[in-house]
Amino acid sequence: MSQVGFEEVASRAIKISELIEEIIRLDDLLALHAKHDARQHEIQQYIDRRLAFVEELNGLLNPHHLKLIVEEQAA
């Protein structure tokens, strides 16, 4: 594999890691809001952002025949 190939793989791995971290942060934030009985409209922005991150992550994983399974209960 060429140097460009390694850099491309490394860049993709970093992006995947960042997306996973963002999803975890949003899950924690959603759990906190649920604990405090937040209204649906108050947390919808976080749910929408999480879904966007999941879609982007799946786009990066799909070429490798991998996919993140989303459980609606987590959102």
Biopython code that builds the backbone (N, CA, C, O; Angstrom):
import numpy as np
from Bio.PDB.StructureBuilder import StructureBuilder

atoms = [
    (1, "MET", "N", (0.850, -1.168, 0.000)),
    (1, "MET", "CA", (0.000, 0.000, 0.000)),
    (1, "MET", "C", (0.899, 1.236, 0.000)),
    (1, "MET", "O", (1.900, 1.290, 0.715)),
    (2, "SER", "N", (0.538, 2.192, -0.786)),
    (2, "SER", "CA", (1.341, 3.404, -0.893)),
    (2, "SER", "C", (1.129, 4.317, 0.314)),
    (2, "SER", "O", (0.219, 4.117, 1.119)),
    (3, "GLN", "N", (1.988, 5.315, 0.413)),
    (3, "GLN", "CA", (1.889, 6.291, 1.505)),
    (3, "GLN", "C", (0.537, 6.998, 1.463)),
    (3, "GLN", "O", (-0.073, 7.249, 2.501)),
    (4, "VAL", "N", (0.073, 7.319, 0.247)),
    (4, "VAL", "CA", (-1.223, 7.985, 0.102)),
    (4, "VAL", "C", (-2.333, 7.074, 0.621)),
    (4, "VAL", "O", (-3.268, 7.543, 1.270)),
    (5, "GLY", "N", (-2.234, 5.779, 0.339)),
    (5, "GLY", "CA", (-3.222, 4.820, 0.819)),
    (5, "GLY", "C", (-3.264, 4.752, 2.331)),
    (5, "GLY", "O", (-4.339, 4.712, 2.929)),
    (6, "PHE", "N", (-2.088, 4.740, 2.952)),
    (6, "PHE", "CA", (-2.023, 4.717, 4.418)),
    (6, "PHE", "C", (-2.620, 5.988, 5.011)),
    (6, "PHE", "O", (-3.347, 5.934, 6.003)),
    (7, "GLU", "N", (-2.316, 7.119, 4.409)),
    (7, "GLU", "CA", (-2.846, 8.393, 4.908)),
    (7, "GLU", "C", (-4.363, 8.436, 4.779)),
    (7, "GLU", "O", (-5.057, 8.955, 5.653)),
    (8, "GLU", "N", (-4.866, 7.890, 3.685)),
    (8, "GLU", "CA", (-6.307, 7.849, 3.470)),
    (8, "GLU", "C", (-6.989, 6.968, 4.523)),
    (8, "GLU", "O", (-8.019, 7.341, 5.084)),
    (9, "VAL", "N", (-6.411, 5.816, 4.777)),
    (9, "VAL", "CA", (-6.956, 4.904, 5.785)),
    (9, "VAL", "C", (-6.887, 5.538, 7.169)),
    (9, "VAL", "O", (-7.842, 5.452, 7.941)),
    (10, "ALA", "N", (-5.774, 6.169, 7.483)),
    (10, "ALA", "CA", (-5.615, 6.820, 8.789)),
    (10, "ALA", "C", (-6.634, 7.943, 8.960)),
    (10, "ALA", "O", (-7.225, 8.091, 10.030)),
    (11, "SER", "N", (-6.837, 8.723, 7.918)),
    (11, "SER", "CA", (-7.797, 9.819, 7.968)),
    (11, "SER", "C", (-9.216, 9.290, 8.180)),
    (11, "SER", "O", (-9.980, 9.844, 8.971)),
    (12, "ARG", "N", (-9.558, 8.229, 7.476)),
    (12, "ARG", "CA", (-10.881, 7.623, 7.621)),
    (12, "ARG", "C", (-11.056, 7.055, 9.032)),
    (12, "ARG", "O", (-12.130, 7.185, 9.621)),
    (13, "ALA", "N", (-10.023, 6.433, 9.571)),
    (13, "ALA", "CA", (-10.089, 5.865, 10.921)),
    (13, "ALA", "C", (-10.298, 6.963, 11.965)),
    (13, "ALA", "O", (-11.061, 6.787, 12.915)),
    (14, "ILE", "N", (-9.624, 8.082, 11.786)),
    (14, "ILE", "CA", (-9.788, 9.211, 12.711)),
    (14, "ILE", "C", (-11.213, 9.733, 12.650)),
    (14, "ILE", "O", (-11.824, 9.996, 13.686)),
    (15, "LYS", "N", (-11.747, 9.885, 11.445)),
    (15, "LYS", "CA", (-13.117, 10.385, 11.281)),
    (15, "LYS", "C", (-14.121, 9.424, 11.916)),
    (15, "LYS", "O", (-15.058, 9.860, 12.584)),
    (16, "ILE", "N", (-13.929, 8.118, 11.710)),
    (16, "ILE", "CA", (-14.812, 7.114, 12.312)),
    (16, "ILE", "C", (-14.763, 7.222, 13.834)),
    (16, "ILE", "O", (-15.802, 7.185, 14.493)),
    (17, "SER", "N", (-13.579, 7.354, 14.385)),
    (17, "SER", "CA", (-13.412, 7.485, 15.832)),
    (17, "SER", "C", (-14.113, 8.736, 16.356)),
    (17, "SER", "O", (-14.779, 8.688, 17.391)),
    (18, "GLU", "N", (-13.968, 9.842, 15.653)),
    (18, "GLU", "CA", (-14.607, 11.090, 16.073)),
    (18, "GLU", "C", (-16.126, 10.965, 16.048)),
    (18, "GLU", "O", (-16.808, 11.451, 16.951)),
    (19, "LEU", "N", (-16.652, 10.316, 15.019)),
    (19, "LEU", "CA", (-18.098, 10.137, 14.929)),
    (19, "LEU", "C", (-18.618, 9.260, 16.065)),
    (19, "LEU", "O", (-19.664, 9.549, 16.647)),
    (20, "ILE", "N", (-17.898, 8.201, 16.376)),
    (20, "ILE", "CA", (-18.299, 7.328, 17.481)),
    (20, "ILE", "C", (-18.295, 8.110, 18.793)),
    (20, "ILE", "O", (-19.211, 7.962, 19.602)),
    (21, "GLU", "N", (-17.282, 8.934, 19.011)),
    (21, "GLU", "CA", (-17.220, 9.753, 20.228)),
    (21, "GLU", "C", (-18.404, 10.707, 20.307)),
    (21, "GLU", "O", (-18.990, 10.878, 21.376)),
    (22, "GLU", "N", (-18.762, 11.330, 19.188)),
    (22, "GLU", "CA", (-19.899, 12.256, 19.174)),
    (22, "GLU", "C", (-21.202, 11.522, 19.481)),
    (22, "GLU", "O", (-22.047, 12.031, 20.217)),
    (23, "ILE", "N", (-21.362, 10.337, 18.922)),
    (23, "ILE", "CA", (-22.570, 9.550, 19.181)),
    (23, "ILE", "C", (-22.650, 9.184, 20.661)),
    (23, "ILE", "O", (-23.724, 9.255, 21.259)),
    (24, "ILE", "N", (-21.535, 8.798, 21.249)),
    (24, "ILE", "CA", (-21.510, 8.466, 22.682)),
    (24, "ILE", "C", (-21.861, 9.690, 23.520)),
    (24, "ILE", "O", (-22.628, 9.587, 24.477)),
    (25, "ARG", "N", (-21.308, 10.845, 23.169)),
    (25, "ARG", "CA", (-21.626, 12.077, 23.914)),
    (25, "ARG", "C", (-23.116, 12.396, 23.830)),
    (25, "ARG", "O", (-23.745, 12.759, 24.824)),
    (26, "LEU", "N", (-23.666, 12.254, 22.624)),
    (26, "LEU", "CA", (-25.088, 12.536, 22.463)),
    (26, "LEU", "C", (-25.945, 11.530, 23.223)),
    (26, "LEU", "O", (-26.974, 11.899, 23.790)),
    (27, "ASP", "N", (-25.537, 10.271, 23.242)),
    (27, "ASP", "CA", (-26.264, 9.266, 24.028)),
    (27, "ASP", "C", (-26.259, 9.639, 25.508)),
    (27, "ASP", "O", (-27.280, 9.526, 26.186)),
    (28, "ASP", "N", (-25.114, 10.081, 26.001)),
    (28, "ASP", "CA", (-25.017, 10.509, 27.403)),
    (28, "ASP", "C", (-25.918, 11.711, 27.669)),
    (28, "ASP", "O", (-26.593, 11.782, 28.696)),
    (29, "LEU", "N", (-25.917, 12.649, 26.735)),
    (29, "LEU", "CA", (-26.746, 13.843, 26.873)),
    (29, "LEU", "C", (-28.227, 13.481, 26.835)),
    (29, "LEU", "O", (-29.019, 14.018, 27.610)),
    (30, "LEU", "N", (-28.598, 12.582, 25.944)),
    (30, "LEU", "CA", (-29.991, 12.139, 25.868)),
    (30, "LEU", "C", (-30.410, 11.413, 27.146)),
    (30, "LEU", "O", (-31.534, 11.583, 27.618)),
    (31, "ALA", "N", (-29.519, 10.616, 27.698)),
    (31, "ALA", "CA", (-29.817, 9.918, 28.954)),
    (31, "ALA", "C", (-30.014, 10.922, 30.087)),
    (31, "ALA", "O", (-30.904, 10.755, 30.921)),
    (32, "LEU", "N", (-29.197, 11.949, 30.115)),
    (32, "LEU", "CA", (-29.326, 12.986, 31.137)),
    (32, "LEU", "C", (-30.667, 13.706, 31.012)),
    (32, "LEU", "O", (-31.348, 13.948, 32.009)),
    (33, "HIS", "N", (-31.036, 14.045, 29.781)),
    (33, "HIS", "CA", (-32.326, 14.705, 29.565)),
    (33, "HIS", "C", (-33.483, 13.788, 29.954)),
    (33, "HIS", "O", (-34.468, 14.243, 30.535)),
    (34, "ALA", "N", (-33.367, 12.502, 29.636)),
    (34, "ALA", "CA", (-34.422, 11.548, 29.995)),
    (34, "ALA", "C", (-34.544, 11.438, 31.513)),
    (34, "ALA", "O", (-35.646, 11.320, 32.050)),
    (35, "LYS", "N", (-33.415, 11.477, 32.190)),
    (35, "LYS", "CA", (-33.406, 11.396, 33.653)),
    (35, "LYS", "C", (-34.157, 12.568, 34.275)),
    (35, "LYS", "O", (-34.769, 12.441, 35.336)),
    (36, "HIS", "N", (-34.099, 13.712, 33.595)),
    (36, "HIS", "CA", (-34.749, 14.915, 34.104)),
    (36, "HIS", "C", (-36.085, 15.180, 33.412)),
    (36, "HIS", "O", (-36.611, 16.292, 33.453)),
    (37, "ASP", "N", (-36.621, 14.143, 32.778)),
    (37, "ASP", "CA", (-37.952, 14.212, 32.153)),
    (37, "ASP", "C", (-38.096, 15.364, 31.159)),
    (37, "ASP", "O", (-39.087, 16.093, 31.185)),
    (38, "ALA", "N", (-37.118, 15.520, 30.300)),
    (38, "ALA", "CA", (-37.185, 16.564, 29.278)),
    (38, "ALA", "C", (-38.282, 16.228, 28.271)),
    (38, "ALA", "O", (-38.591, 15.062, 28.029)),
    (39, "ARG", "N", (-38.847, 17.256, 27.706)),
    (39, "ARG", "CA", (-39.886, 17.062, 26.692)),
    (39, "ARG", "C", (-39.244, 16.677, 25.361)),
    (39, "ARG", "O", (-38.087, 16.997, 25.089)),
    (40, "GLN", "N", (-40.028, 15.985, 24.546)),
    (40, "GLN", "CA", (-39.529, 15.498, 23.261)),
    (40, "GLN", "C", (-38.980, 16.637, 22.402)),
    (40, "GLN", "O", (-37.915, 16.498, 21.801)),
    (41, "HIS", "N", (-39.691, 17.753, 22.339)),
    (41, "HIS", "CA", (-39.220, 18.853, 21.491)),
    (41, "HIS", "C", (-37.908, 19.456, 22.013)),
    (41, "HIS", "O", (-37.164, 20.071, 21.249)),
    (42, "GLU", "N", (-37.626, 19.284, 23.296)),
    (42, "GLU", "CA", (-36.378, 19.797, 23.864)),
    (42, "GLU", "C", (-35.174, 18.947, 23.475)),
    (42, "GLU", "O", (-34.053, 19.450, 23.400)),
    (43, "ILE", "N", (-35.404, 17.664, 23.228)),
    (43, "ILE", "CA", (-34.281, 16.778, 22.901)),
    (43, "ILE", "C", (-34.214, 16.416, 21.418)),
    (43, "ILE", "O", (-33.281, 15.737, 20.989)),
    (44, "GLN", "N", (-35.187, 16.860, 20.640)),
    (44, "GLN", "CA", (-35.236, 16.481, 19.225)),
    (44, "GLN", "C", (-33.978, 16.901, 18.473)),
    (44, "GLN", "O", (-33.524, 16.172, 17.592)),
    (45, "GLN", "N", (-33.407, 18.055, 18.797)),
    (45, "GLN", "CA", (-32.191, 18.494, 18.109)),
    (45, "GLN", "C", (-31.046, 17.507, 18.321)),
    (45, "GLN", "O", (-30.244, 17.277, 17.415)),
    (46, "TYR", "N", (-30.970, 16.923, 19.521)),
    (46, "TYR", "CA", (-29.912, 15.952, 19.806)),
    (46, "TYR", "C", (-30.165, 14.635, 19.075)),
    (46, "TYR", "O", (-29.233, 13.993, 18.590)),
    (47, "ILE", "N", (-31.419, 14.245, 19.003)),
    (47, "ILE", "CA", (-31.777, 13.033, 18.267)),
    (47, "ILE", "C", (-31.442, 13.205, 16.789)),
    (47, "ILE", "O", (-30.898, 12.295, 16.162)),
    (48, "ASP", "N", (-31.766, 14.369, 16.234)),
    (48, "ASP", "CA", (-31.474, 14.640, 14.823)),
    (48, "ASP", "C", (-29.971, 14.641, 14.553)),
    (48, "ASP", "O", (-29.519, 14.084, 13.553)),
    (49, "ARG", "N", (-29.199, 15.263, 15.438)),
    (49, "ARG", "CA", (-27.739, 15.282, 15.270)),
    (49, "ARG", "C", (-27.165, 13.877, 15.358)),
    (49, "ARG", "O", (-26.274, 13.514, 14.590)),
    (50, "ARG", "N", (-27.681, 13.082, 16.304)),
    (50, "ARG", "CA", (-27.208, 11.708, 16.461)),
    (50, "ARG", "C", (-27.476, 10.908, 15.192)),
    (50, "ARG", "O", (-26.612, 10.166, 14.726)),
    (51, "LEU", "N", (-28.674, 11.059, 14.633)),
    (51, "LEU", "CA", (-29.026, 10.353, 13.408)),
    (51, "LEU", "C", (-28.102, 10.762, 12.260)),
    (51, "LEU", "O", (-27.681, 9.916, 11.471)),
    (52, "ALA", "N", (-27.787, 12.048, 12.164)),
    (52, "ALA", "CA", (-26.871, 12.517, 11.119)),
    (52, "ALA", "C", (-25.481, 11.903, 11.296)),
    (52, "ALA", "O", (-24.854, 11.501, 10.317)),
    (53, "PHE", "N", (-25.000, 11.829, 12.534)),
    (53, "PHE", "CA", (-23.693, 11.207, 12.792)),
    (53, "PHE", "C", (-23.715, 9.723, 12.451)),
    (53, "PHE", "O", (-22.753, 9.199, 11.889)),
    (54, "VAL", "N", (-24.809, 9.043, 12.788)),
    (54, "VAL", "CA", (-24.933, 7.613, 12.491)),
    (54, "VAL", "C", (-24.927, 7.387, 10.981)),
    (54, "VAL", "O", (-24.276, 6.464, 10.492)),
    (55, "GLU", "N", (-25.648, 8.224, 10.248)),
    (55, "GLU", "CA", (-25.681, 8.092, 8.787)),
    (55, "GLU", "C", (-24.298, 8.316, 8.187)),
    (55, "GLU", "O", (-23.885, 7.585, 7.287)),
    (56, "GLU", "N", (-23.587, 9.314, 8.678)),
    (56, "GLU", "CA", (-22.235, 9.576, 8.181)),
    (56, "GLU", "C", (-21.300, 8.417, 8.518)),
    (56, "GLU", "O", (-20.488, 8.006, 7.689)),
    (57, "LEU", "N", (-21.418, 7.899, 9.725)),
    (57, "LEU", "CA", (-20.597, 6.762, 10.142)),
    (57, "LEU", "C", (-20.886, 5.542, 9.272)),
    (57, "LEU", "O", (-19.961, 4.858, 8.833)),
    (58, "ASN", "N", (-22.152, 5.270, 9.026)),
    (58, "ASN", "CA", (-22.500, 4.139, 8.166)),
    (58, "ASN", "C", (-21.954, 4.330, 6.757)),
    (58, "ASN", "O", (-21.565, 3.358, 6.109)),
    (59, "GLY", "N", (-21.922, 5.571, 6.276)),
    (59, "GLY", "CA", (-21.347, 5.849, 4.960)),
    (59, "GLY", "C", (-19.868, 5.499, 4.899)),
    (59, "GLY", "O", (-19.375, 5.043, 3.867)),
    (60, "LEU", "N", (-19.164, 5.713, 5.996)),
    (60, "LEU", "CA", (-17.741, 5.367, 6.048)),
    (60, "LEU", "C", (-17.525, 3.868, 6.247)),
    (60, "LEU", "O", (-16.534, 3.315, 5.770)),
    (61, "LEU", "N", (-18.440, 3.216, 6.942)),
    (61, "LEU", "CA", (-18.297, 1.790, 7.227)),
    (61, "LEU", "C", (-18.798, 0.909, 6.084)),
    (61, "LEU", "O", (-18.319, -0.212, 5.914)),
    (62, "ASN", "N", (-19.748, 1.399, 5.307)),
    (62, "ASN", "CA", (-20.377, 0.602, 4.262)),
    (62, "ASN", "C", (-19.395, 0.004, 3.257)),
    (62, "ASN", "O", (-19.557, -1.163, 2.900)),
    (63, "PRO", "N", (-18.387, 0.736, 2.781)),
    (63, "PRO", "CA", (-17.446, 0.128, 1.831)),
    (63, "PRO", "C", (-16.726, -1.093, 2.403)),
    (63, "PRO", "O", (-16.183, -1.904, 1.652)),
    (64, "HIS", "N", (-16.722, -1.221, 3.697)),
    (64, "HIS", "CA", (-16.051, -2.349, 4.350)),
    (64, "HIS", "C", (-17.065, -3.408, 4.789)),
    (64, "HIS", "O", (-16.745, -4.314, 5.559)),
    (65, "HIS", "N", (-18.297, -3.272, 4.279)),
    (65, "HIS", "CA", (-19.384, -4.205, 4.592)),
    (65, "HIS", "C", (-19.687, -4.236, 6.090)),
    (65, "HIS", "O", (-20.038, -5.275, 6.648)),
    (66, "LEU", "N", (-19.545, -3.089, 6.715)),
    (66, "LEU", "CA", (-19.871, -2.932, 8.131)),
    (66, "LEU", "C", (-20.992, -1.915, 8.245)),
    (66, "LEU", "O", (-21.176, -1.081, 7.358)),
    (67, "LYS", "N", (-21.726, -1.985, 9.316)),
    (67, "LYS", "CA", (-22.797, -1.021, 9.525)),
    (67, "LYS", "C", (-23.088, -0.913, 11.010)),
    (67, "LYS", "O", (-23.091, -1.910, 11.732)),
    (68, "LEU", "N", (-23.331, 0.304, 11.452)),
    (68, "LEU", "CA", (-23.744, 0.544, 12.830)),
    (68, "LEU", "C", (-25.238, 0.284, 12.918)),
    (68, "LEU", "O", (-26.015, 0.830, 12.134)),
    (69, "ILE", "N", (-25.635, -0.530, 13.850)),
    (69, "ILE", "CA", (-27.048, -0.818, 14.043)),
    (69, "ILE", "C", (-27.580, 0.177, 15.058)),
    (69, "ILE", "O", (-27.055, 0.302, 16.164)),
    (70, "VAL", "N", (-28.625, 0.879, 14.665)),
    (70, "VAL", "CA", (-29.200, 1.905, 15.522)),
    (70, "VAL", "C", (-30.439, 1.355, 16.195)),
    (70, "VAL", "O", (-31.359, 0.870, 15.537)),
    (71, "GLU", "N", (-30.451, 1.435, 17.495)),
    (71, "GLU", "CA", (-31.639, 1.065, 18.249)),
    (71, "GLU", "C", (-32.346, 2.343, 18.639)),
    (71, "GLU", "O", (-31.749, 3.240, 19.234)),
    (72, "GLU", "N", (-33.601, 2.421, 18.305)),
    (72, "GLU", "CA", (-34.361, 3.629, 18.609)),
    (72, "GLU", "C", (-34.417, 3.893, 20.107)),
    (72, "GLU", "O", (-34.552, 5.044, 20.522)),
    (73, "GLN", "N", (-34.316, 2.858, 20.918)),
    (73, "GLN", "CA", (-34.350, 3.041, 22.364)),
    (73, "GLN", "C", (-33.153, 3.844, 22.841)),
    (73, "GLN", "O", (-33.237, 4.543, 23.850)),
    (74, "ALA", "N", (-32.039, 3.750, 22.123)),
    (74, "ALA", "CA", (-30.842, 4.494, 22.521)),
    (74, "ALA", "C", (-31.013, 5.967, 22.236)),
    (74, "ALA", "O", (-30.404, 6.804, 22.902)),
    (75, "ALA", "N", (-31.831, 6.292, 21.261)),
    (75, "ALA", "CA", (-32.007, 7.690, 20.864)),
    (75, "ALA", "C", (-33.065, 8.369, 21.648)),
    (75, "ALA", "O", (-33.332, 9.551, 21.432)),
]
sb = StructureBuilder()
sb.init_structure("model")
sb.init_model(0)
sb.init_chain("A")
sb.init_seg("    ")
for serial, (resi, resn, name, xyz) in enumerate(atoms, 1):
    if name == "N":
        sb.init_residue(resn, " ", resi, " ")
    sb.init_atom(name, np.array(xyz, "f"), 0.0, 1.0, " ", f" {name:<3s}", serial, name[0])
structure = sb.get_structure()
